[in-house]
């Protein structure tokens, strides 16, 4: 369950950064597991 949440956060983070056309998705993608706890 937590892995699914983390993967969803990763996908959304990448989409948000791409849509904003600003920033780097590395931090939110890398910290998704921590946020899922």
C-alpha positions in Angstrom: 0.0 0.0 0.0 2.7 2.5 0.9 4.6 1.6 -2.2 1.6 2.5 -4.3 1.2 5.8 -2.5 4.9 6.6 -3.1 4.6 5.8 -6.8 1.6 8.0 -7.2 3.4 10.9 -5.5 6.4 10.3 -7.8 4.1 10.5 -10.9 2.2 13.6 -9.7 5.5 15.3 -8.8 6.9 14.8 -12.2 3.7 16.0 -13.8 3.6 19.2 -11.7 7.2 20.1 -12.4 6.7 19.5 -16.1 3.4 21.5 -16.2 5.0 24.4 -14.3 8.0 24.3 -16.7 10.1 25.2 -13.8 12.1 23.3 -11.2 13.6 19.8 -10.9 11.6 16.7 -9.9 14.6 15.0 -8.2 13.8 15.9 -4.6 10.0 15.0 -4.5 10.7 11.8 -6.5 13.5 10.9 -4.2 11.6 11.7 -1.0 8.3 10.0 -2.0 8.9 7.0 0.2 9.4 9.3 3.3 6.2 11.2 2.5 4.2 8.0 2.1 4.9 7.1 5.8 
